[in-house]
Amino acid sequence: MFELIHEPQQQPERLTLVGSLTIYEVRQAHEALLAALSGSGEGSHWQLALDQLEELDSAGAQLLLALQRQLTQRQSRLEVISAADGPRELLDVLHLHSLLPAHPTAQA
């Protein structure tokens, strides 16, 4: 099961991914992320919290890369501010830490 918590009142805006982000949830997650981004303009700053994400596979990682690419095209910034052990390990194994810059707390 996947859930997206969007906190637009915070600056920067925060997206918290909860549950699983695998091939089975990617479509739902994609729709939820598009809805969250729909009101954002150019130059916005987003924080991505992965500390409540229990499972992440390569399909989920690909969706995160697409999110990062879409925000970059809008001259917006995305930073991972926290990550559970499993998602952090996958991002490290796939060497995606360079594409999804991590806030120091995500590295601790």
C-alpha positions as CSV (number, residue, x, y, z in Angstrom):
1,M,0.0,0.0,0.0
2,F,1.2,3.5,-0.9
3,E,0.3,6.8,0.7
4,L,1.5,10.3,-0.1
5,I,1.4,13.0,2.5
6,H,1.8,16.5,1.0
7,E,2.4,19.4,3.3
8,P,2.0,22.5,1.1
9,Q,1.8,24.9,4.0
10,Q,5.5,24.2,4.8
11,Q,8.2,26.0,3.0
12,P,9.8,24.2,1.4
13,E,6.9,22.0,0.6
14,R,7.3,18.5,1.9
15,L,6.3,15.1,0.4
16,T,6.3,12.1,2.7
17,L,6.1,8.7,1.0
18,V,4.5,6.0,3.3
19,G,4.3,2.3,2.8
20,S,5.6,0.6,-0.3
21,L,6.7,2.1,-3.6
22,T,7.2,-0.9,-5.9
23,I,6.0,-1.8,-9.3
24,Y,2.6,-2.5,-7.8
25,E,2.2,1.0,-6.5
26,V,4.0,3.1,-9.1
27,R,0.9,4.1,-11.0
28,Q,-1.0,5.2,-7.9
29,A,2.1,7.0,-6.7
30,H,2.6,8.7,-10.1
31,E,-0.9,10.1,-10.0
32,A,-0.5,11.3,-6.5
33,L,2.8,13.0,-7.2
34,L,1.4,14.7,-10.3
35,A,-1.5,16.0,-8.2
36,A,0.8,17.3,-5.6
37,L,3.0,19.1,-8.1
38,S,0.1,20.6,-10.1
39,G,0.0,23.8,-8.2
40,S,3.7,24.5,-8.0
41,G,5.5,27.1,-10.1
42,E,9.0,27.4,-11.3
43,G,11.8,27.8,-8.8
44,S,10.1,26.0,-5.9
45,H,11.9,23.9,-3.3
46,W,10.6,20.4,-2.4
47,Q,11.7,18.1,0.4
48,L,11.2,14.3,0.1
49,A,10.9,12.2,3.2
50,L,11.4,8.5,2.7
51,D,11.7,7.6,6.4
52,Q,8.2,6.0,6.4
53,L,8.8,4.1,3.2
54,E,9.1,0.4,4.1
55,E,9.8,-0.9,0.6
56,L,11.3,0.6,-2.5
57,D,12.2,-1.3,-5.7
58,S,13.8,-0.2,-9.0
59,A,10.4,0.8,-10.4
60,G,9.9,3.1,-7.4
61,A,13.4,4.5,-7.8
62,Q,12.7,5.2,-11.4
63,L,9.6,7.2,-10.4
64,L,11.7,9.2,-8.0
65,L,14.1,10.0,-10.8
66,A,11.3,11.1,-13.0
67,L,10.0,13.3,-10.2
68,Q,13.5,14.8,-9.8
69,R,13.8,15.4,-13.6
70,Q,10.4,17.0,-13.8
71,L,11.3,19.4,-11.0
72,T,14.6,20.2,-12.5
73,Q,12.9,21.1,-15.8
74,R,10.9,23.6,-13.8
75,Q,14.1,25.0,-12.2
76,S,12.9,23.6,-8.9
77,R,14.8,21.7,-6.4
78,L,14.2,18.4,-4.7
79,E,16.1,17.1,-1.7
80,V,15.8,13.9,0.2
81,I,15.6,14.9,3.9
82,S,15.3,11.4,5.5
83,A,15.2,7.8,4.4
84,A,14.6,4.5,6.0
85,D,17.4,1.9,5.8
86,G,15.9,-0.1,3.0
87,P,15.2,2.8,0.6
88,R,18.6,4.3,1.4
89,E,20.4,1.1,0.7
90,L,18.7,0.7,-2.7
91,L,19.5,4.3,-3.6
92,D,23.1,3.7,-2.6
93,V,23.4,0.4,-4.5
94,L,22.0,2.0,-7.6
95,H,24.3,5.0,-7.1
96,L,21.3,7.3,-7.1
97,H,22.5,9.4,-4.2
98,S,24.2,11.6,-6.7
99,L,20.9,12.1,-8.7
100,L,18.7,12.6,-5.6
101,P,20.9,14.8,-3.3
102,A,20.4,13.8,0.3
103,H,20.2,16.2,3.2
104,P,22.8,15.3,5.9
105,T,20.1,13.7,8.1
106,A,19.4,11.1,5.5
107,Q,23.0,10.0,5.6
108,A,23.2,9.6,9.4
